[in-house]
């Protein structure tokens, strides 16, 4: 069986036709189509040329939940190949938070102790969520040339953060609970002006 899309215009016809099909038929076609897209870069290029991402995003908010999930899977495949700024803006406009909750502030604090185990604390939205001792030795005089946020160095697909990060701040001193809560209270719209008192 040939899994190469021969005519790009057929993709647009398929999308229009699927609007008139029942949910079961749509699910079967979108599942098969996503599998076909994964088979060839030529297929991805054909979809890019006809603007499939934009066509799907314009339909996704009125789609059945099951179909919407399948469309999101397909959009992930297409986005891994190519995504224009226009499509990205449209994609973000379709995102919806659950119960009006959009923003989380996650704070990781490392407290170095010379004579006992160091501590690691995790705060979510200004409140302590978990903490523990670090049994491995961290040498504070070592220089680090890499930092990975949202993924390990190997970028294991099952353990990669999927989402959007707005800001990342690194402080040379461990923040205490009151400082972390105060920063959280400032909210997402705050434009920080952190001043280093000992900077010359």
ZIVEN-V897426 format. One record per residue. N is the residue number from 0. SS is DSSP state (helix for helix, strand for strand, loop for the rest). PHI is phi in radians with two decimals (NA if undefined). BURIAL is I if it has 16 or more other ideal C-beta (glycine too) atoms within 10 Angstrom, else O. Layout:
<<N/SS/PHI/BURIAL> <N/SS/PHI/BURIAL>>
This chain:
<<0/loop/NA/O> <1/loop/-1.56/O> <2/loop/-1.78/O> <3/loop/-1.69/O> <4/loop/-1.30/I> <5/loop/-1.48/O> <6/loop/-2.15/O> <7/loop/-1.10/I> <8/helix/-1.10/O> <9/helix/-1.11/O> <10/helix/-1.14/I> <11/helix/-1.09/O> <12/helix/-1.08/O> <13/helix/-1.07/O> <14/helix/-1.09/I> <15/helix/-1.10/O> <16/helix/-1.16/O> <17/helix/-1.13/I> <18/loop/-1.04/O> <19/loop/-1.73/O> <20/loop/-1.60/O> <21/loop/-1.29/O> <22/helix/-1.09/O> <23/helix/-1.08/O> <24/helix/-1.12/O> <25/helix/-1.02/I> <26/helix/-1.07/I> <27/helix/-1.11/O> <28/helix/-1.17/I> <29/helix/-1.14/I> <30/helix/-1.11/O> <31/helix/-1.13/O> <32/helix/-1.12/I> <33/helix/-1.08/I> <34/helix/-1.10/O> <35/helix/-1.14/O> <36/helix/-1.06/I> <37/helix/-1.23/O> <38/helix/-1.36/O> <39/loop/-2.70/O> <40/helix/-1.18/O> <41/helix/-1.05/O> <42/helix/-1.12/I> <43/helix/-1.10/I> <44/helix/-1.12/O> <45/helix/-1.06/I> <46/helix/-1.17/I> <47/helix/-1.11/I> <48/helix/-1.12/O> <49/loop/-1.65/I> <50/loop/1.21/I> <51/helix/-1.09/I> <52/helix/-0.99/I> <53/helix/-1.14/O> <54/helix/-1.05/O> <55/helix/-1.24/I> <56/helix/-1.08/I> <57/helix/-1.24/O> <58/helix/-1.80/I> <59/helix/-1.12/I> <60/loop/-1.28/O> <61/loop/-1.85/O> <62/loop/-1.43/I> <63/loop/-1.04/O> <64/helix/-0.98/O> <65/helix/-1.13/O> <66/helix/-1.16/I> <67/helix/-1.04/I> <68/helix/-1.09/O> <69/helix/-1.14/I> <70/helix/-1.15/I> <71/helix/-1.12/O> <72/helix/-1.02/O> <73/helix/-1.15/I> <74/helix/-1.08/I> <75/helix/-1.08/O> <76/helix/-1.15/I> <77/helix/-1.14/I> <78/helix/-1.16/O> <79/helix/-1.22/O> <80/helix/-1.65/O> <81/loop/-2.83/O> <82/loop/-2.60/O> <83/loop/-1.44/O> <84/helix/-1.07/O> <85/helix/-1.04/O> <86/helix/-1.16/I> <87/helix/-1.12/O> <88/helix/-1.09/O> <89/helix/-1.11/I> <90/helix/-1.06/I> <91/helix/-1.15/O> <92/helix/-1.19/O> <93/helix/-1.54/O> <94/loop/-1.20/O> <95/loop/-2.30/O> <96/loop/-1.48/O> <97/strand/-1.49/O> <98/loop/0.97/O> <99/loop/1.28/O> <100/strand/-1.68/O> <101/loop/-2.03/O> <102/loop/-2.11/O> <103/loop/-2.21/O> <104/loop/-1.91/I> <105/strand/-1.93/O> <106/strand/-2.18/I> <107/strand/-1.94/O> <108/strand/-2.08/I> <109/strand/-1.86/O> <110/strand/-1.89/I> <111/loop/-1.43/O> <112/loop/-2.14/O> <113/loop/-1.27/O> <114/loop/-1.77/O> <115/loop/-2.47/O> <116/loop/-1.10/O> <117/strand/-1.27/I> <118/strand/-2.04/O> <119/strand/-2.22/O> <120/strand/-2.15/I> <121/strand/-2.10/O> <122/strand/-1.95/I> <123/strand/-2.13/O> <124/loop/0.94/O> <125/loop/1.43/I> <126/strand/-2.07/O> <127/strand/-1.12/O> <128/strand/-1.75/O> <129/strand/-2.83/O> <130/strand/-2.70/O> <131/strand/-2.97/O> <132/strand/-1.60/O> <133/strand/-1.79/O> <134/loop/-1.57/O> <135/loop/-1.56/O> <136/loop/-1.48/O> <137/loop/-1.96/O> <138/loop/-1.53/O> <139/loop/-1.31/O> <140/loop/-1.59/O> <141/loop/-1.24/O> <142/loop/-1.66/O> <143/loop/-2.02/O> <144/loop/-1.95/O> <145/loop/-2.45/O> <146/loop/-2.53/O> <147/loop/-2.04/O> <148/loop/-2.02/O> <149/loop/1.49/O> <150/loop/-2.90/O> <151/loop/-1.45/O> <152/loop/-1.07/O> <153/loop/-1.42/O> <154/loop/0.96/O> <155/loop/-1.03/O> <156/helix/-1.04/O> <157/helix/-1.43/O> <158/helix/-2.27/O> <159/loop/-1.85/O> <160/loop/-1.16/O> <161/loop/-2.06/O> <162/loop/2.85/O> <163/loop/-2.26/O> <164/loop/-1.84/O> <165/loop/-1.55/O> <166/loop/-2.53/O> <167/loop/-2.29/O> <168/loop/-2.15/O> <169/loop/-2.07/O> <170/loop/-2.01/O> <171/loop/-1.36/O> <172/loop/-2.06/O> <173/loop/-1.21/O> <174/loop/-1.37/I> <175/loop/-1.60/O> <176/helix/-1.04/O> <177/helix/-1.15/O> <178/helix/-1.13/O> <179/helix/-1.11/I> <180/helix/-1.13/I> <181/helix/-1.10/O> <182/helix/-1.13/I> <183/helix/-1.09/I> <184/helix/-1.10/O> <185/helix/-1.14/O> <186/loop/1.50/O> <187/loop/-1.16/O> <188/loop/-1.36/O> <189/loop/-1.17/O> <190/loop/-1.71/O> <191/loop/-1.19/O> <192/loop/-2.30/O> <193/loop/-1.41/O> <194/loop/-1.89/O> <195/loop/-1.58/O> <196/loop/-1.25/O> <197/loop/-1.76/O> <198/loop/-1.46/O> <199/loop/-2.19/O>>
